[in-house]
Amino acid sequence: MLGTIVNTCTILIGSTLGCLLRKGIGDKYKKTLFDGLGLCCLVLGMNAALPNMSKSEYPVLFILSIAIGGLIGTKLNIENRINQISQNNKGAVQGLTTGVLLYCIGTFSIVGPVLSALSPSHGWAFDEPDNTFLYTNATLDLVTSAVLAASYGRIMLLAAPILFCWQSLFYMIAYYFSAAMPEPMRIELSIVGGVLIISSGLSILNIKNCKTVNLLPSLLIPILFYTIKELI
């Protein structure tokens, strides 16, 4: 778990630095940051989804995941509930959603906890090579969190505990089942996550508000599908 703890701390540190820098950034520069983030989200989302489309075992699973997850999120009214909590912070939900997706989607953040759990020391030794993915992810997230916090403010600090829970989920699955994550699950998560990152990018650029927050439960569908499949 040390790798996940380090990754979580770097997001807290980066977000804190970003919040301090935010005070000295003018509105026109923030606009530039928003536009840049939106474009980066589109590129990162396509890079996560498109290369994995041809590798999918079940090409319709990501469609079902988005559909089912969207229905669940809409039924639970996730976006409006969070908006009510953060109504005084314009763009807070959009920023937090973007951060969570960028931190959590990708090989480093998904496979890293699994490798850490399957190592002989269960990832607690700092020099454990199986934590390399998580340390690399932590370095990337340090920079990303600073930029996001400079754009959206202290709301981005909440992304840290969400990342911790996300990575802990994969760590515990690997730890207790003593098995590596099925590659098909990682592929499906990358596709669904890529679609959500693109959705977030469209919102940042004010092209289309896809209510990405309500689509977040979609990420749980591939996990449940392959977990059940492994148990049967």
N, C-alpha and C positions, 0 to 999 in steps of 0.2 A: 504493500500500500504506500510505501514511501514515495514512489514515482508520482502517484496521484496526489499525494499531499504537496509535493514540490510544485506540481502543475497548478494546483489550486492556489498556492501562495503566490506564484508568479502573476496570476490573474489579479489577485488582490493588490499586489505591488504595482503592476502596470496600470490598473484602473485608478489607483490613488495618484500616481504621477500624472495621468491624463487629466484627472479632476483639477489638479493644481495648475496644469498648463491651460486648461479651459478658460480660466479667468482672464488670461491675456490674449485670447484669440478673438478677433473681431468677427462680426456677422458674415461679412463677405468671404472670410477665410473658412468659416464653418460651412458655408454653402459649398465651397470648393471641396472640403472634406466629405460632405454628404454625397456629392456627385461622384467623387473618387471611390467612396465605399460602395455606392450602388453599382458602379461599373465592375468593381472587383468582385462583388457578390455574383454578378451575372457570369463572369468568367470562371470563378471557382465552382459555382453550381454546375455549369456545363461540364467542367473538367471532372467533377465527381460523378455525374450521372451518365453522360454519353459513353465514355470508355467501358462502362460496366453493363450497358444495355445488352450487348451481344453475348455477355457471359452469364446472363440470368438463366437459371433453371426454369423459372416460371415467369415468363415475360409479362403476365397479367398481374402478378403479385403486387408490383409497385402501384398499379392502377387501383387495385382493391384496397391497398394500404392507404392511399391518399383519400379514396372515397369513404372508407369506413372511419378512418381517423378524423376526416373532416366532419362527418356526421356526429361523431362522439364529441369533438371539440365544440361544434355548434350547439349541440344539445346541452352541454355543460356551460355554454356561454363564456368560455374561458377569456376571450379578448375583452369583453365588456366588464367582466369581474376585475380583471387586472387594471383596466382603464379607470375604474372607480377608485381603486386603491391609489393609483398614481395620477389622478386627474390634474394635479398641479404641475406635472412635469411633462410638457409637450413632447411627443415623440418617444416617451420612455419605453412603451411597450415595443415599438418598432426597433429601437436600439437594443433592448434586452434580447429580443428574439433573434436579431441578427448576430449578436455576440454568442448566444448559446449555440446557434447552428454552426458558426465558424469554429468555435472551440471544440464542439462535440463530434462533428462529422469529419471523418477522415481516418485513414489507416492508423495513424499514430494514436489517436484518442480512443479508437475502438479496439484495435489489436494489442496496443500497449498494455492495458490492464490484464489482458489474458496471459500474455507472456510473463508478466510480473507474478501472477498467481501460480503459474506452472513451474516457476524456477524453484530450485531446491530450498532456497531460503524464503520463498514466498514474497520476494521483492523487498525485504526489509533492509538488506545490506545496500549501502549507498553506491558501492562499486559493482553492484550486480549488473552484468551486461544486459540482462533481459529488461532492465528499466530504461534502456537507451531510447526506445520509442517515446516514452513518457517525458524524458528529459529534453528530447528534441522538440516535442510538442510544447513543453513548458517555455522553451526559448521563443518559439514562434508566437505563443499566446501572450508573452510579456509585451511584445511590440504591438500586436493586434489590440490588446486590451487598453493600452495607452492611447492609441488612436481613437478607439471607440469611446472611451471615457472623455477624451477631449471634445468629442462631438456631442455625446448624449449626457454626460455628467455622472453623478455618483450612483445612479440606478444600475450602472454596469457592474457594480460590486456584487450584485445579487447573482450574477452569472457564475461566480466562483463556487458557491454551494451546489448549484445545479450541475456544474461539471463534475464535482466530487461525487454526487449521487449517481450520475450517468456512468462514470468510470467504475465506481464501486459495484454497480450492477453487474458489469461484465467480469469484474474481478471475482465476485462471489460465485457467479455461475461457473467460472473455470475452476475456482478453488474447491468447491464442493462436489462438482461432477468430474473433476480431474481430467478434463478434456478440452482440447483447443476449440476455439470458436469455429463453427462450420464456415468454410469459405463462402458458400452460397448466402449465408446470413449477412456477412460483411458486404457482399456485392449488393444485396437488396437494400441494406441500410444506406449504402453509398448512393444508390439511385434515388431512393426516397429523400434522403438528406439533400442531395443535389437539387432536386426539384424545389424543395423548401427554401434553399439558399437563393435560387433564382427568383422565387416568389418574394423573398425579402428584398432582393435587389430592385425588383420592379416597384415595390412600395417606397423604397428610399428615393428612387428617381421620380416618384410621383407619376408613374406611368399607369399603374393599376394597383389598387389596394386589394390584395388577395386574402386578407385576414389570415396571415401566416400563423398567427398564434393558435387559431382554431384548428389548424392543420397539424400541429405538433404531435397529437396522439398517433399520427400515422407512423411515427418512428417505432412505436411499440408493436405494431402489427407483425413485421418480419421477425422480431424477437420472439413473440408468442408463437408464431407459426412454426419456426424451426425448433423451439424448445419443446413444444408438444410433439413434433415429429420425432425428436430424439428420444422422447420418453415412451413413445408407442412401440 
